[in-house]
Amino acid sequence: MLVWTMALAAAAMIGSATTNIAGPTGVNGVLGQPFAEGPEQVTKISANRGFDRWITGFKARALAKGISATTFDRAFDGVDYDAQVIERDRNQSEFTKALWDYLDSAVSADRVANGKAALKNHRRLLDRIEAKFGVDKEIVVAIWGLESAYGQVRGDSPLIASLATLAYDGRRGAFFESQLVAALEIIQSGDVTPERMTGSWAGAMGHTQFIPTSYLAYAVDFDGDGKRDIWSDDPADALASTAAYLAHFGWKKGQPWGVEVSLPADFDFALSGERVRKSPAEWAAMGVRDMRGRKVPDNGSASILLPAGAHGAAFMIFQNFHVIERYNTADAYVIGVGHLADRIKGGPAIQAAWPRDDRALIFAERQELQERLTRAGFDTQGVDGRIGPNTIAAVRAYQRSMGMIPDGYASLEILKHLR
């Protein structure tokens, strides 16, 4: 994950950890054997010829970066263009799931129960990892749960073929080529063979779904066998690598990622969002309390996050929220990991109700929202279909101008209002 840096990860992870979506078989026939006639087969032949030419050019670039010809030829033996990978990549921008639906799966009763069992079964290993890296074991287990259903769904797509296909024909060719070079470096180091280097169709590997560049930077050999083996049935190296990653980005052991809070009736919603940070004492002076009516303990500066606007749950988020964000930037993913860890630890479910009669905007609607806001004089600083701080600020300004609750929530209601 970012470990994937892809925005698709937040939605894709839950699906990949509940049903095995990996393992496409490719589309081309034996080299030199003619396909049946028809436009679909003609496309396949053309794609493979272009792909073969691309491999030739890429080989020169890979060798210039220190990859040996022997490593390259071994890794690319039998590699074919995989149209299913591209189809999945194209469809990601349209994949939309409301936060509450996402959490229903991410923090389901089964996932919580399986997380508690995983924690119990691997407690000695997880205690050692926590002691070495200073990262709470429940967080490590929660990431494991979301990324691969505690190791059950690690992905079985041949990684070199997937990354080569994405680098050749994907919408982020330069990014995936860098991942492909890193994958070749991993093979060249001897940590894994090309045959064992499998993962998701998008290039994430192992129990906790590292992309190759993150593997090179943060993976560790925790079991001392001389290899950083995140593919093994033994999760030791993968879980320790996850802890090493979080530790590198500043995880604070024993501190919360966030706390569900209740807001006073006169709360100024302009103060919500990650850009505004105050001490828990300052928030308490404004009437913000935890769900038992108590002041939230001082765990450093905090923001108030309203992932579903004024009509859903509110969270006071701390530094550890932003550390999980380095793994995957989507708020849904961060909340999913944090809340699953809390539940595995024995904490309560989220208490506030979600606006379940609402739905998330699809990609085209998010673009339309940005276009309409900008035309109305509330500049979103671009139209990319991503609801980031600039779009949230534009939504909030529009809401304020219309006498609405300025929570910055990019809802279908706002889009309809703009129409």
C-alpha positions in Angstrom: 0.0 0.0 0.0 2.0 3.0 0.6 3.3 0.9 1.4 0.7 1.1 -1.6 0.7 4.7 -2.7 -2.4 4.0 -4.9 -5.6 5.7 -4.0 -7.4 2.6 -5.1 -6.2 0.7 -2.1 -8.8 1.8 0.4 -11.6 0.3 -1.5 -9.7 -2.6 -3.0 -8.3 -3.9 0.2 -11.4 -5.1 1.9 -12.6 -6.9 -1.2 -9.2 -8.6 -1.6 -9.1 -9.7 2.0 -12.6 -11.3 1.8 -12.6 -12.9 -1.6 -9.6 -14.0 -3.6 -9.6 -11.7 -6.6 -6.0 -12.5 -7.6 -4.6 -14.9 -10.1 -5.5 -13.8 -13.7 -4.2 -16.3 -16.2 -3.2 -13.9 -19.0 -4.7 -13.5 -22.5 -2.2 -14.6 -25.1 -1.6 -17.9 -26.7 1.7 -19.8 -27.4 4.1 -17.5 -29.3 3.9 -18.2 -33.0 0.6 -20.0 -32.8 -2.2 -18.2 -34.6 -5.3 -17.0 -32.8 -8.8 -17.5 -34.1 -10.0 -14.7 -36.4 -11.9 -11.8 -34.9 -11.3 -8.2 -33.7 -10.7 -9.3 -30.1 -7.9 -11.7 -31.1 -6.3 -9.1 -33.3 -6.1 -6.7 -30.3 -4.4 -9.4 -28.3 -1.8 -10.0 -31.0 -1.1 -6.2 -31.2 -0.9 -5.8 -27.5 1.6 -8.6 -27.2 3.8 -7.3 -30.0 3.9 -3.9 -28.4 4.5 -5.5 -25.0 7.4 -7.5 -26.4 9.0 -4.3 -27.8 8.4 -2.6 -24.5 10.2 -5.4 -22.6 13.2 -5.0 -24.9 13.4 -1.3 -24.2 12.8 -1.8 -20.5 15.6 -4.4 -20.2 18.1 -1.8 -21.3 16.8 0.6 -18.7 16.8 -2.1 -16.0 20.4 -3.2 -16.8 21.5 0.5 -16.6 20.1 0.5 -13.1 22.2 -2.4 -11.9 19.9 -5.4 -12.7 21.9 -8.3 -14.2 20.9 -9.8 -17.5 20.7 -13.2 -15.7 18.2 -11.8 -13.1 16.2 -10.1 -15.8 15.9 -13.1 -18.1 15.0 -15.4 -15.2 12.3 -13.0 -13.9 10.8 -12.4 -17.4 10.8 -16.0 -18.5 7.2 -16.7 -19.7 5.9 -13.2 -18.7 2.9 -12.2 -20.8 0.8 -9.1 -21.1 -2.3 -9.5 -18.8 -5.3 -7.6 -20.0 -7.2 -8.4 -16.8 -4.8 -6.4 -14.8 -5.5 -3.3 -16.9 -9.2 -3.9 -16.8 -9.0 -3.9 -13.0 -6.9 -0.8 -12.9 -9.3 1.1 -15.2 -12.3 0.1 -13.0 -10.8 1.3 -9.8 -11.7 5.0 -10.3 -15.4 4.0 -10.4 -15.3 1.8 -7.4 -17.0 3.7 -4.6 -18.2 2.4 -1.2 -19.6 4.5 1.6 -17.5 4.7 4.7 -20.1 2.9 6.8 -20.4 0.1 4.3 -16.6 -0.2 4.2 -16.4 -0.4 8.0 -19.2 -3.0 8.1 -16.8 -5.3 6.3 -13.4 -4.0 7.6 -14.5 -4.3 11.2 -17.1 -7.1 10.9 -17.7 -9.5 13.8 -15.8 -12.2 12.0 -12.8 -10.0 11.3 -12.7 -8.9 15.0 -13.0 -12.5 16.2 -10.3 -13.7 13.8 -8.1 -10.8 14.9 -8.4 -11.7 18.5 -7.5 -15.3 17.6 -4.5 -14.2 15.5 -3.3 -12.1 18.4 -3.6 -15.0 20.8 -2.0 -17.5 18.4 1.0 -15.2 17.6 1.2 -13.4 21.0 4.9 -14.3 21.7 5.9 -13.2 18.2 3.8 -10.0 18.4 5.1 -9.2 21.9 8.7 -9.4 20.6 7.8 -7.2 17.6 6.2 -4.6 19.9 9.2 -4.6 22.2 11.6 -4.1 19.4 9.8 -1.5 17.3 7.5 0.2 19.8 4.4 -0.3 17.8 1.3 -1.6 19.5 0.7 -5.2 18.4 -3.1 -4.7 17.9 -2.3 -2.1 15.2 0.0 -4.6 13.4 -2.6 -7.3 13.6 -5.3 -4.9 12.3 -3.3 -4.1 9.2 -2.7 -7.8 8.7 -6.4 -8.3 9.0 -7.3 -5.7 6.4 -4.6 -6.4 4.0 -4.8 -10.2 3.7 -7.4 -11.5 6.2 -4.6 -12.5 8.6 -2.6 -14.1 5.8 -5.4 -16.0 4.2 -5.6 -13.9 1.0 -2.2 -12.7 0.1 -2.8 -12.7 -3.7 -1.4 -15.2 -6.2 -0.8 -13.0 -9.2 2.7 -13.3 -10.7 4.1 -10.0 -9.7 6.6 -9.4 -12.5 3.8 -9.9 -15.1 1.4 -7.6 -13.3 3.9 -4.8 -12.8 5.2 -5.1 -16.4 1.7 -4.9 -17.7 0.9 -1.9 -15.6 4.2 -0.2 -16.5 3.6 -0.8 -20.2 -0.1 0.0 -20.5 -1.2 1.5 -17.2 -2.2 5.0 -16.3 0.8 5.4 -14.0 3.6 3.9 -16.2 6.5 5.6 -14.5 5.4 4.6 -11.0 4.9 1.0 -12.0 8.2 0.8 -13.8 9.9 2.0 -10.7 8.1 -0.8 -8.8 9.2 -3.3 -11.4 12.9 -2.3 -11.1 12.6 -2.6 -7.3 11.0 -6.1 -7.7 13.9 -7.1 -9.8 16.3 -5.8 -7.2 14.5 -8.0 -4.6 14.9 -11.1 -6.8 18.5 -10.2 -7.4 19.1 -9.9 -3.7 18.0 -13.5 -3.2 15.2 -12.8 -0.8 12.7 -14.5 -3.1 12.5 -16.3 -6.5 10.5 -15.0 -9.4 8.1 -18.0 -8.9 7.4 -17.2 -5.3 7.1 -13.4 -5.9 3.3 -13.3 -6.0 0.8 -10.8 -4.7 -2.1 -8.6 -5.8 -2.8 -7.6 -9.4 -1.6 -4.1 -8.5 1.8 -5.1 -7.2 1.4 -5.4 -3.4 3.0 -8.4 -1.8 2.8 -10.6 1.2 0.8 -10.7 4.5 0.7 -6.9 4.8 0.9 -6.0 1.1 4.1 -4.1 0.7 4.9 -2.6 -2.7 8.5 -3.3 -3.9 10.0 0.1 -3.1 8.6 0.0 0.4 9.9 -3.5 0.8 13.4 -2.4 -0.1 13.3 0.5 2.3 11.6 -1.0 5.3 11.3 -4.8 5.2 13.3 -6.7 7.9 14.6 -10.2 8.5 13.0 -10.8 11.9 13.4 -14.5 12.1 17.1 -14.4 11.4 17.2 -16.8 8.4 19.0 -14.3 6.2 16.0 -13.4 4.0 13.3 -10.8 4.3 10.5 -13.3 3.5 7.1 -11.6 3.6 5.7 -14.3 1.4 6.2 -17.2 3.8 3.4 -18.9 5.6 5.3 -17.8 8.7 4.3 -14.1 9.1 7.2 -13.1 11.3 9.1 -11.0 8.7 6.0 -9.5 7.3 4.5 -8.4 10.6 7.9 -7.1 11.8 8.3 -5.2 8.5 5.0 -3.5 9.1 6.0 -2.5 12.6 9.3 -1.2 11.2 7.5 0.9 8.7 5.1 2.5 11.2 8.0 3.1 13.7 10.0 4.9 11.0 7.1 7.3 10.5 6.7 8.2 14.2 4.3 5.7 15.8 3.8 6.6 19.5 3.3 3.4 21.5 0.3 3.3 23.9 -1.3 6.4 22.3 -4.6 6.3 20.4 -5.0 6.9 16.7 -8.2 8.6 17.5 -11.1 8.7 19.9 -14.8 8.9 19.0 -16.3 12.1 20.5 -19.5 13.9 20.8 -19.7 17.6 19.8 -21.7 20.3 21.5 -24.8 21.7 19.8 -23.0 25.0 19.0 -19.8 23.4 17.6 -18.2 25.5 15.0 -17.8 23.1 12.1 -15.3 25.4 10.4 -12.9 24.0 13.0 -13.2 20.4 11.8 -10.7 18.9 9.5 -7.0 17.9 9.7 -5.8 21.4 9.1 -7.0 22.6 12.5 -5.1 21.3 15.5 -5.7 22.0 19.2 -4.9 20.4 22.5 -7.5 18.1 24.0 -7.9 20.6 26.8 -8.8 23.3 24.2 -11.3 21.0 22.6 -12.7 20.2 26.0 -13.2 23.9 26.7 -15.4 24.0 23.6 -17.5 21.1 24.9 -16.0 18.2 23.0 -16.2 15.0 25.1 -15.6 11.3 24.6 -18.7 9.1 24.3 -18.9 8.6 28.1 -19.0 12.4 28.6 -15.4 12.7 29.8 -12.6 15.0 28.7 -10.2 13.3 26.2 -6.8 12.7 27.8 -3.9 14.8 26.5 -2.2 12.7 23.8 -0.8 15.7 21.9 -2.4 18.1 19.4 -5.5 16.8 17.8 -8.0 17.5 15.0 -11.7 16.8 14.8 -12.5 14.5 11.8 -16.1 14.2 10.5 -15.8 11.5 7.8 -19.5 11.5 7.1 -20.1 15.2 7.8 -22.2 16.6 10.7 -24.6 13.6 10.6 -22.2 10.8 11.3 -19.5 9.9 13.8 -16.9 12.4 14.9 -13.4 11.5 15.9 -10.6 13.4 17.7 -7.5 12.2 15.8 -3.9 12.3 17.0 -0.4 11.8 15.5 -0.8 8.0 15.2 -3.7 8.6 12.7 -1.3 10.3 10.4 1.2 7.5 10.8 -1.4 5.0 9.6 -2.1 7.4 6.8 1.5 6.8 5.5 0.4 3.2 4.9 -2.7 4.3 3.0 -3.9 7.8 2.7 -7.7 7.1 2.6 -9.5 8.2 5.8 -11.7 5.0 5.5 -8.7 2.8 5.6 -7.1 4.6 8.6 -10.3 4.5 10.6 -10.8 0.9 9.6 -7.3 -0.1 10.9 -7.6 2.0 14.0 -11.1 0.9 14.9 -10.3 -2.8 14.2 -7.3 -2.5 16.5 -9.5 -1.0 19.2 -12.0 -3.8 18.8 -9.4 -6.5 18.9 -8.2 -4.9 22.1 -11.7 -5.2 23.5 -13.0 -1.7 22.8 -16.6 -0.8 21.9 -18.1 -0.4 18.4 -18.5 3.1 17.0 -21.6 4.5 18.8 -22.8 7.3 16.6 -25.2 6.5 13.7 -24.2 6.8 10.1 -26.3 8.5 7.4 -27.1 5.2 5.8 -29.7 6.7 3.5 -26.8 8.6 1.8 -24.4 7.2 -0.7 -20.8 8.0 -1.8 -20.3 9.9 -5.0 -18.9 8.0 -7.9 -15.7 9.3 -9.6 -17.6 11.2 -12.3 -19.8 12.9 -9.7 -16.8 13.9 -7.7 -15.4 15.6 -10.8 -18.7 17.2 -11.5 -18.9 18.5 -7.9 -15.5 20.1 -8.3 -16.4 21.7 -11.7 -19.6 23.1 -10.4 -18.1 24.4 -7.2 -15.3 26.2 -9.2 -17.8 27.7 -11.6 -19.9 28.9 -8.7 -16.8 30.8 -7.4 -15.6 28.2 -4.9 -12.3 27.1 -6.4 -11.3 23.5 -5.8 -7.8 24.1 -7.3 -8.3 21.4 -10.0 -10.7 18.7 -11.1 -9.3 15.3 -10.3 -12.2 13.5 -8.7 -10.3 13.4 -5.3 -11.9 14.9 -2.3 -8.9 16.5 -0.6 -8.4 19.6 1.6 -9.0 22.1 -1.2 -12.3 20.5 -2.2 -13.4 20.2 1.4 -12.6 23.9 1.9 -14.6 24.8 -1.2 -17.6 22.7 -0.1 -17.5 24.4 3.3 -17.4 27.9 1.8 -20.3 27.0 -0.4 -22.3 25.6 2.5 -21.7 28.7 4.5 -22.8 30.9 1.7 -26.1 28.9 1.4 -26.8 28.9 5.2 -26.0 25.2 5.4 -24.0 23.4 8.1 -20.4 24.1 7.0 -19.0 20.6 7.7 -17.2 20.3 4.3 -18.8 17.0 3.5 -18.9 16.3 -0.2 -22.3 14.7 -0.3 -24.8 13.9 -3.0 -27.0 16.5 -1.4 -24.4 19.2 -2.1 -24.1 18.1 -5.7 -27.8 18.2 -6.3 -27.9 21.6 -4.7 -25.3 22.9 -7.1 -27.1 21.4 -10.1 
